[in-house]
């Protein structure tokens, strides 16, 4: 019966619940005043008739003050210390005003100590009733069945980090019933064996014991303030344990200071690498962007879209998004307009192909473009290998068309987003990107025909989370129960986050003087198979191999794909010099003069238009340094494809 009444009350409109709370407070105010008199006189106090009015006026004074302080806007089930502090403030203000009115009215028989006693009593009753209501809702009303359900069906979880974020996360989890927090793990010795939010804090060495004690299969990292290298170290320590590790974002991403359940995410692969991002040089970031009109080709792609996000924050005069893919363009335009509306920066979304030189030129002239970041390219190695002539057309002649449009429009700076696959390429995609670099280098040195535009190339390796990255593929394969497919046990790659890559591209572009090839410091390369194993372990699974035949996820080896090589390089030769930025190097490499290169390009264009992939490859072998195809021609038009 009582539970039904409580259920009905909790389901009632907010106005009814507020009215009930006000009535409870009216009773509390009158009762606390009567009790204050009784305690003061050590007897059951019966007020004389001249004092009756003060018992009536007390709630008339207090209730408006309580309303003003927002006591009836607070939701009881989420009541915290801030709300209790508000009760203290409201009670003190009421006491002062009430005492002044009674003293001015010269009411006889009211000892001054009564005001202080009532303040303490009202504070205990008003605050206490709210705490009791909160406790009732959480612990009694939910009943033992809810407690049993928590134990049975809500997965237990350990929180790594007993700091402010860990405590907020534990509180949020208790409210949500998504996980059942059972313990903290923390490195701070002073926290060990202490109770925080009802949970014991254990040292890391007791992790196995805690996992066994509570049958835990999930761990949440709540350490947003530690450095990336320290996060990486902790994650490596957790790898041997059969526990699914998830994390909160960095403090930068939790700027509002409030931890939410929705903030929980899979471990950032950047944390696995432990790569610390270097603070950007603000003068380099702003040089080609702030107060200038900027255009990004391939604006809907992984790198292009991140460039756009960073560019808009640097306050260009306007930002032109140039993209062939309609859906990609729509997505990045909508995202940027939400950002730009607060800083009044026009975002111009333009559909078009980079091969359309006349359109690119018209756009540059119409909007008076100062800087172009050329990110449009076909980058998927096996795909380009199967469609070689189209890869050449887009990557080489698309770059040439945009470069000529930039020269004709007197664009100040043109930055090509290149790739480490352009160094001693083993595939058509890499060869096409190196040839695109050669085009820009030649145009940069042809001062007679190009007196204004600076051409800069920025070369880097794989970026985490891009459309061609292995990371999202591995996540999908783990989620579906495996197997994880790796091409070769020996394959290694450089990795960098997309935001860091875009940030360094912008800074490198600002250092170019003309025909510069900049190389980003990608850190240490990692073996792809090691990355796969770490992702398996941190997802709470065991790798299935000869030592663990009953494991969860198997890694299978499919062999190198067409055009793929075991390792990537960033430099063709050894002629490299430092720059003012510690993560950016300048490479000095062979340049083919424009007068010679334009004849090569004319011949290449004719062969390409004829879809003669074999002769295109022969031409690339002659003029692209170090080009050594990993496989025979894979072009669909030259294959022996048969439907039978």
Secondary structure, DSSP 8 states (H G I E B T S, - for coil): -HHHHHHHHHHS-HHHHHHHHHHHHHHHHHHHHHHHHHHHHTS-----GGGHHHHHHHHHHHHHHHHHTTTTTS-GGG--HHHHHHHHHHHHHHHHHHHHHHHHHT-TT--THHHHHHHHHHHHHHHHHHHHHHHIIIIITTHHHHHHHHHHHS-EEEEE--SHHHHHHHHHHHHH-SSEEEEEE-S-GGGTT-EETTEEEE-GGGHHHHHHHHT--EEEE--TTS-HHHHHHHHHHHTTSS-EEEE---GGGGTTS---GGG-EE--HHHHHT-------HHHHHHTTTTSEEEEETTTSHHHHHHHHHHHHT--SEEEEEES-HHHHHHHHHHHHHHHTTTT-EEEEEE--TT-HHHHHHHHHHHT--EEEE------HHHHHHTHHHHHIIIIIHHHHHHHHHHHTT-SEEEEE--GGGSS-SSHHHHHHHHHHHHHHHHHH-TTT-SS-EEEEEE--EEETSTT-HHHHHHHHHHTT--EEES-TT-EE-EEEHHHHHHHHHHHHHH--SSEEEEE---S-EEHHHHHHHHHHHBT--EESSS-TT-SEEEEE----TT--S---S-SSS-EEE-SSTTEEEE------HHHHHHHHHHHHHHHHTT-HHHHHHHHHHHSTT---SSS---GGGS-----
